[in-house]
């Protein structure tokens, strides 16, 4: 059965959802050690969180891209994640979804969070037909993320490297067994209606 084109899939519990980010070691290592971002992490800029492990691997090149060598699994409260979704705006104008371009532009400026739907990735990091959520947090959302929503931060760089090694060696079943168990993340009806057609 085909995956719905727009659906949040994530590793989650009854109270938390895991998202991924990748940073340079000077941010990523202390964040994982202390369970919170260090002082050098800037709350005044947009930060993008991704519930898809493989989309993060595509973005950071399995933790090999400069400035993205430390891959973090950040467990945050469902309450915070859903607050961000409810207060977000689609990152691009979409005719039929937004009243007009000027209204979208005003809304995206005001919104503390932005949503992008990018093609999900397979183990070879090739695009799939269904989409993966990216959530950009700025202003109030970034501050809440850093100071209120985080439950734990884990350095999953070794996992990224191990999965990548299996893929490189053609051991796809072994790679697949190590992937985080991402499953549909159900939200109340209406939470995502302003985020896709």
N, C-alpha and C positions, 0 to 999 in steps of 0.2 A: 504494500500500500504506500502510495506517495506521501511524502511529508507535506503538510500545509505550507504554502509559500511564506506566510508570515506567522511565526510561532516562536515564543521564547522557549528555549531548551536550556536547562541548567542543572548543575548538581545542587540539590536543595534538600532541606529538612523542613519540619513543621514551622520552624522559626527563622531559618537563615537561607540565604542563597549565596553561592560561591561565584565570584567574578575574577577575571584575570587581568593583570597589568604586567608590563615589563619595564624595568628601570636599569640605570647604571648601578653598579655595585654600591657606590657611596650612598644611594638612597635605598635600594632594594635590600641589602644585607642588614642594616640596622632596623629597617621596618619589620623584617621577619624576626629578628632577635627580640625586639621590644613589643611587637604586636601593635605598633602605631608608626605613622610616618615621622621621620626626623624633622628637625627644624628647617632644614634646607628644602624640604618639600613645600612648594608654593601653593597656598590656598587661593591665591588670587588669579590663577590661570585655569583654563579648562583641562579636566582630566577625563580620559575615556576609559570606561570599564566594559569588559566583554564577558558574558556568561559562557561563551564557547571556547573551550581549550584549543581546538584545532584552528579556530580563527585567530586566536592569539599567537599560535605557532606560525601561522602564515605571516602575521604582522611583524613578529620579532625574529623570524628565520630560525626557529627552534632555539632562541636565546643566543644567537650568534651576531646579531646586528649591533653596531656600535651604539652605546647608550641604552641598550635593551638586553644586556647580558644576564640580568637577574629576573627570572620569571616568578611572579607572586600569585598565589591563590589567596584572594581576600574574601573571607567569609563575612557577610554583612547581614543586618537584620532584614527580614522580608518587609517589615514596616517601612524602613528607609528606602529600599529598592522600589517599592510600590508608590511611595511618596514621589520619588524622582520620576517615575513613569507618568503619574497623574499630573505632574507639573512640567512636563516636557513638551517640546514642539519638534515636529519633523525638521531635520536639518536642511531640507531643500523644499522648494515650492512645488506643489503638486496640484495641477488643475483638477477641479472636481472635489478635492478634499478641502482646499482652502478657498475662502470666498473670493479673494483676488491676491495678486502679488504683494500689494501694499499692506494688506491685513496680515499676511504671512510674515512679512519683513518686520512688522511691528511686534507680532507675537514672538518671533524667534529672538528678538532683542530683549524682550522682557522675561522670557522663560529661563529658569535657572538650570534646565536640563535640555539636552537635544538627543534625538534618536536618529540613527542611521540603520538601514537594513542592507547588509552586504551579503553577497553570496557565501553560504556556508562552505566549508572546505572538507575535502576527504584526506586520507592519510598522506597522499602525495601533494597535499595543499592545492589541489585543483578545485575550481569552483563547482558547486552543485547547484541544482535548480532552485532549491529553497533558500531562504534568507536567514541570516543570523543577526541578532540585535547587538548594536553598539550603543552605549549610553554615555553621552558627554555631560559632565557635571561642572558647573561654574558657579561663582558667587555663593549664594546660600547653600546650594546643593553640594558644592565641593567642601564647604566648611562642615556641613552636617555629616558628610561621608567620612571625613578625616576624624572628626571629634565625637560623633555620636553613633554612627551605624556599624563601625567595624567591631566584629566579635573576635576574629583572629586573622593573622597573616602568616602564611606558610611559604617558604622558598621551595618552589617546585621545579627549579632549574635542573636538578639531577633527573627528575622524571622526564622532562622535555628532551634531554640528551639521550636517555635510554630509549624512549619511544622512537626518536629520530634514528638511532643506531639500528633498531629493528627494521624500520622502514627502508633504510639504506641497504640492509642485508637481505631485503625481500621477505622478511619474517612478519608479514602483515597480521597474521592471527595473534602472534605474541605482542605486537604493537597494540592491536585492538583491545586485548585483555587488560592492558595497563591504563587505558583512557578513563578519565573520570566518567562516572555513570550519569550522563546528562539525559534528562527526560523532560517532557513537556512541563512547563511551569504555568500553572493555571492562575489566571487573575480574574477578578470580578468582571462580568460583562460590562462593556463600555469603557474599561480602562485603556484599551488600545485603539478604540475607534477613531481617535483623532491622530493616529500615528500610521495608518495605511488605509488604502481603499479596499 
